Amino acid sequence: MDRLMTVEGLRVTYGRGASANPAVRGVSFALGRERLGIVGESGSGKSTIGRALLRLLPGATIEAGRMEFMGTDLLKASERRMLDIRGARISMILQDPKFSLNPVKRVGDQIAEAYAVHHRGAKREAREKALEMLEAVEIRDPERVYELYPHEISGGMGQRVMIAMMLVPEPEVVIADEPTSALDVTVRMKVLGILDDLVRRRGLGLIMISHDLNLVRNFCDRVLIMYAGQVVEALPAAELGRARHPYTRGLLAAQPRIGGDRRPLPVLRREEGWKQPMAEASA
């Protein structure tokens, strides 16, 4: 498997001195042309990792023994170099299109702009690429949807527009931060199917950040479980049911099941001893 990204000992800290607050503490992993899930409770640091990889954390201190993307040291790269990488080579699909799309610009123009920023070409070419991507994410009548504003489209369609916008520059890595959390079940499965097809067809590396254990179990190849800013367990997604760490077992036990008994769900216990560093979760 081609290795696209290597992260060793990533630490993200807010504040300094006595007020320093570590959000990510010594996380290590490698990403190939695969679907890697990162799971954990709110505040576990999983979304912070995605933003740290793109250096989109103003005010935070980002440190790592190694944070490399296809031969580029992401920690030492200049801001000009990062501008070339963001979007063009590493894209990030954000959680809610209502807050990610520009409300005063047509959605098609926003997709075309994402292409034009990273590719030299005529305005007409950018429009054609945007229409191709709208069709690729299975939006019917892309010509009509191109002219709509964000408030005129549904949540599911907005999420597809976001996916189209992030994939139109043809990146090598896509970071998807809760890309389906605001969608109902049927639309969620449709969007995941589109994303899976695009990832497989283009041979991308995908980092799927989610709260949903069942989603990553069925969609991803590998999964990292995060607790209090660090990875406590890493295993193939298909083996998630055989996880050994007590925190992972607690997350699994706390999930409601259709047809299960009516007893109260177990309360997740958290132990200070779980905050011990773990070995690298390599590809």
C-alpha positions in Angstrom: 0.0 0.0 0.0 1.3 3.4 -1.0 2.0 5.6 2.1 0.6 9.1 1.6 1.0 10.5 5.1 3.0 9.7 8.2 2.3 11.3 11.6 4.5 10.6 14.6 4.0 12.0 18.1 1.6 14.8 17.1 0.8 17.2 19.9 -1.6 20.1 19.8 -1.6 22.6 22.7 -3.7 25.7 23.4 -2.3 28.3 25.6 1.1 28.4 27.3 2.7 27.9 30.7 0.3 27.1 33.5 -2.7 27.7 31.3 -1.5 25.2 28.6 -4.3 22.8 27.6 -3.2 19.8 25.5 -5.9 18.8 23.0 -3.9 16.1 21.2 -1.2 14.2 23.0 1.3 12.1 21.1 -0.8 10.7 18.3 0.9 8.5 15.6 -0.5 6.9 12.5 0.2 6.3 8.8 -2.3 6.7 5.9 -2.2 4.8 2.7 -4.7 4.7 -0.2 -7.4 3.5 2.2 -10.3 4.6 4.4 -9.1 5.4 7.9 -11.7 6.1 10.6 -11.0 8.2 13.7 -13.6 7.7 16.4 -14.1 9.2 19.9 -16.4 11.3 22.0 -16.8 15.0 21.6 -13.6 16.7 22.9 -11.4 13.7 22.3 -9.3 15.6 19.7 -10.3 13.8 16.5 -11.3 17.0 14.6 -8.3 18.8 16.0 -6.1 16.2 14.2 -7.7 16.9 10.9 -7.2 20.7 11.2 -3.6 20.2 12.5 -2.7 18.3 9.4 -3.7 21.3 7.3 -2.3 23.8 9.9 -5.7 25.4 10.3 -5.5 26.0 14.1 -4.6 29.7 14.7 -3.4 30.2 18.3 -2.5 26.5 18.8 1.0 25.1 19.1 1.5 22.1 16.8 4.4 19.8 17.4 5.4 16.4 16.0 8.4 14.2 15.6 7.2 13.8 12.0 4.2 15.1 10.0 4.9 14.3 6.4 2.7 14.2 3.3 4.2 12.6 0.2 7.7 13.9 0.9 6.6 17.3 2.3 7.2 18.2 5.9 3.9 19.8 6.9 5.4 21.4 10.0 8.3 23.1 8.2 6.5 24.0 5.0 6.0 27.7 4.4 2.5 29.2 4.4 2.8 29.7 0.6 3.6 26.0 0.2 0.6 25.1 2.5 -1.7 27.2 0.2 -0.6 25.0 -2.6 -1.4 21.8 -0.6 -4.7 22.8 1.0 -7.5 22.0 -1.3 -5.4 20.9 -4.3 -3.7 17.9 -2.6 -5.4 17.6 0.8 -9.1 18.6 1.0 -11.3 18.7 4.1 -15.1 18.1 4.0 -16.6 20.0 6.9 -19.5 18.9 9.0 -22.4 21.2 8.1 -22.8 22.8 4.6 -25.1 25.5 6.1 -22.0 27.0 7.8 -19.4 26.0 5.2 -21.0 27.3 2.0 -21.0 31.0 1.1 -24.7 32.1 1.5 -24.4 34.9 -1.2 -22.8 32.9 -4.0 -24.3 30.3 -6.2 -23.2 26.8 -5.3 -21.9 26.1 -8.8 -19.7 29.1 -8.7 -18.2 28.0 -5.4 -17.3 24.6 -6.9 -15.9 26.3 -10.0 -13.9 28.7 -7.8 -12.4 25.7 -5.9 -11.1 24.3 -9.3 -9.9 27.7 -10.6 -7.8 28.4 -7.5 -5.6 25.4 -8.2 -5.8 25.0 -12.0 -5.0 27.5 -14.7 -7.7 27.6 -17.2 -10.6 29.6 -18.6 -13.8 30.4 -16.6 -15.7 28.2 -19.0 -13.4 25.2 -18.2 -14.0 25.7 -14.4 -17.8 25.7 -15.0 -17.6 22.5 -17.0 -15.5 20.8 -14.3 -18.0 22.0 -11.6 -20.9 20.5 -13.7 -19.0 17.2 -14.1 -18.5 17.0 -10.3 -22.2 17.8 -9.6 -23.0 14.9 -11.9 -20.4 12.7 -10.2 -22.0 13.2 -6.8 -25.3 12.2 -8.4 -27.1 15.5 -8.4 -29.9 15.4 -10.9 -30.1 18.4 -13.3 -26.7 19.8 -12.5 -27.3 22.8 -14.8 -30.2 23.9 -12.6 -28.5 23.2 -9.3 -25.4 25.1 -10.4 -27.5 28.3 -10.3 -29.0 27.8 -6.9 -27.9 29.5 -3.6 -27.2 27.4 -0.5 -30.5 28.2 1.2 -32.3 26.8 -1.9 -30.9 23.3 -1.5 -31.6 20.5 1.0 -29.1 19.3 3.6 -28.3 16.2 1.6 -27.8 18.1 -1.6 -25.7 20.6 0.3 -23.4 17.8 1.6 -23.0 16.5 -2.0 -22.1 20.1 -3.1 -19.4 20.2 -0.3 -18.0 16.8 -1.5 -18.0 18.1 -5.1 -16.2 21.2 -4.0 -13.5 19.4 -2.1 -12.9 16.7 -4.8 -12.9 18.9 -7.9 -9.2 19.9 -7.4 -8.5 16.2 -7.5 -6.6 15.9 -4.1 -4.7 12.8 -3.0 -6.1 12.9 0.6 -9.6 13.8 1.8 -10.3 14.5 5.5 -14.1 14.1 6.1 -15.2 15.6 9.4 -18.6 14.1 10.4 -19.7 14.5 6.7 -23.1 12.8 7.3 -24.0 13.7 10.9 -26.7 16.2 9.8 -28.4 13.8 7.3 -31.2 11.3 7.7 -30.4 7.6 7.4 -31.3 7.2 3.7 -29.5 10.3 2.5 -26.5 9.4 4.7 -26.1 6.0 3.0 -26.4 7.6 -0.4 -23.7 10.2 0.4 -21.4 7.5 1.9 -21.9 5.4 -1.3 -20.9 8.4 -3.5 -17.9 9.1 -1.3 -16.8 5.5 -1.3 -17.1 5.2 -5.1 -15.1 8.4 -5.6 -12.4 7.3 -3.2 -12.1 3.8 -4.7 -12.1 5.1 -8.3 -9.6 7.8 -7.8 -7.3 5.9 -5.3 -7.5 8.5 -2.6 -6.6 8.3 1.1 -9.6 9.1 3.2 -9.6 10.1 6.9 -13.2 9.7 8.2 -13.8 11.5 11.5 -16.9 10.3 13.2 -18.8 9.6 16.5 -20.6 6.7 14.8 -18.9 3.3 15.5 -21.3 1.4 13.2 -20.5 3.8 10.4 -16.7 3.3 10.6 -17.1 -0.4 11.1 -19.0 -0.8 7.8 -17.3 1.9 5.8 -13.7 2.1 6.8 -10.7 -0.2 6.4 -9.0 0.7 9.7 -10.1 2.6 12.8 -8.3 4.6 15.5 -10.1 5.0 18.8 -9.4 8.3 20.6 -9.7 9.2 24.3 -8.6 12.4 26.0 -6.4 13.5 23.1 -4.7 10.2 22.2 -5.2 7.0 20.4 -5.9 4.2 22.9 -6.6 1.4 20.3 -6.1 0.8 16.6 -7.5 -2.1 14.7 -9.0 -3.2 11.4 -12.6 -1.8 11.2 -14.0 -5.3 10.6 -12.6 -6.4 14.0 -14.1 -3.6 16.0 -16.4 -6.0 17.7 -13.4 -7.8 19.1 -11.7 -4.6 20.5 -9.9 -5.2 23.8 -9.4 -1.7 25.3 -12.0 -1.1 28.1 -12.8 2.4 26.6 -13.6 0.9 23.2 -15.6 -1.9 24.8 -17.5 0.8 26.8 -18.3 2.7 23.6 -19.6 -0.4 21.9 -21.7 -1.4 25.0 -23.3 2.0 25.2 -24.9 1.8 21.8 -28.6 1.1 21.7 -29.6 -2.0 19.6 -32.9 -2.5 17.7 -34.6 -5.5 19.2 -32.4 -5.5 22.3 -33.7 -5.7 25.9 -35.1 -2.7 27.6 -32.5 -2.5 30.4 -30.6 0.8 30.8 -27.5 1.1 28.7 -24.2 0.8 30.5 -22.6 4.1 31.6 -19.2 4.6 30.0 -16.5 4.6 32.6 -13.4 6.7 32.2 -10.1 5.8 33.8 -7.0 8.1 34.4 -4.8 5.1 33.5 -6.1 5.1 30.0 -4.1 8.2 29.2 -0.9 6.2 28.6 0.8 6.5 25.2 0.3 3.7 22.8 2.5 2.3 19.9 2.2 3.7 16.4 -0.8 2.6 14.4 0.8 2.2 11.1 -0.7 1.3 7.7 
